[in-house]
C-alpha cells in the first residue's frame, strides 16, 4: 500500500527537521516548509532520496564546497537559493 501524499509530506518535513547536524536541520526545515507542499510526485521522490544522504555531504553540496551528484544538482541549487534569501 502506498503512502498518502499528506502523510508522506509530513514524514519528510519531520526528517528534514531531525538531521544529524544542526545546520542541516535549519536549512532543510526551512526548505521543506516553503516547498514540499507544492512539489510534484517526482520532485518528492528526489527529495526523499536526498534525505537518505549523509548530512556532512549535504552540507558541502548546499554550501558549494563540493559539487553535488548530477541527479541532485537542480534540487541542491534550489535549496542553496532558498537559504541565500
C-alpha positions as CSV (number, residue, x, y, z in Angstrom):
1,X,0.0,0.0,0.0
2,X,1.4,3.4,-0.9
3,X,1.7,6.3,1.5
4,X,-0.8,9.1,1.2
5,X,0.6,12.3,-0.1
6,X,-0.2,14.3,3.1
7,X,1.4,11.7,5.3
8,X,4.4,11.5,3.0
9,X,5.0,15.3,3.1
10,X,4.6,15.3,6.9
11,X,7.1,12.5,7.2
12,X,9.6,14.3,5.0
13,X,9.2,17.5,6.9
14,X,9.9,15.7,10.2
15,X,13.0,14.0,8.6
16,X,14.1,17.4,7.4
17,X,13.9,18.7,10.9
18,X,15.7,15.9,12.7
19,X,19.0,15.6,11.0
20,X,22.5,14.7,12.3
21,X,23.9,18.3,12.4
22,X,22.1,21.4,13.4
23,X,22.9,23.4,10.3
24,X,21.2,20.9,8.1
25,X,18.2,20.9,10.5
26,X,17.8,24.6,9.9
27,X,18.4,24.5,6.1
28,X,16.2,21.6,5.3
29,X,13.4,22.6,7.7
30,X,13.2,26.0,6.0
31,X,13.2,24.5,2.6
32,X,10.7,21.7,3.4
33,X,8.3,24.2,4.9
34,X,8.5,26.5,1.9
35,X,8.4,23.9,-0.9
36,X,7.2,20.4,-0.1
37,X,3.5,21.1,-0.2
38,X,3.8,22.4,-3.8
39,X,6.2,19.6,-5.1
40,X,5.0,17.0,-7.6
41,X,5.5,13.3,-7.0
42,X,8.8,13.1,-8.9
43,X,10.3,16.0,-7.0
44,X,9.1,14.5,-3.7
45,X,10.8,11.2,-4.7
46,X,14.0,13.0,-5.4
47,X,13.8,15.0,-2.1
48,X,13.1,11.7,-0.2
49,X,16.2,10.2,-1.7
50,X,18.2,13.3,-0.7
51,X,17.1,12.8,2.9
52,X,18.9,9.5,2.9
53,X,22.3,11.2,2.1
54,X,24.9,11.9,4.8
55,X,24.5,15.3,6.4
56,X,28.1,16.2,6.0
57,X,27.9,15.6,2.3
58,X,24.6,17.5,2.1
59,X,26.2,20.5,3.8
60,X,29.1,20.5,1.5
61,X,26.8,20.4,-1.5
62,X,24.5,23.1,-0.3
63,X,27.3,25.4,0.6
64,X,29.1,24.9,-2.7
65,X,32.2,23.3,-1.1
66,X,31.8,20.1,-3.2
67,X,29.6,19.7,-6.3
68,X,26.5,17.5,-5.8
69,X,25.9,14.3,-7.7
70,X,24.2,15.1,-11.0
71,X,20.8,13.8,-10.0
72,X,20.7,16.3,-7.1
73,X,22.1,19.3,-8.9
74,X,18.9,21.1,-9.5
75,X,17.4,20.4,-6.1
76,X,20.6,21.4,-4.3
77,X,20.7,24.6,-6.3
78,X,17.1,25.3,-5.2
79,X,17.9,24.6,-1.6
80,X,21.0,26.8,-1.8
81,X,19.0,29.7,-3.3
82,X,16.4,29.3,-0.5
83,X,19.0,29.8,2.2
84,X,20.6,32.7,0.4
85,X,17.5,34.8,0.8
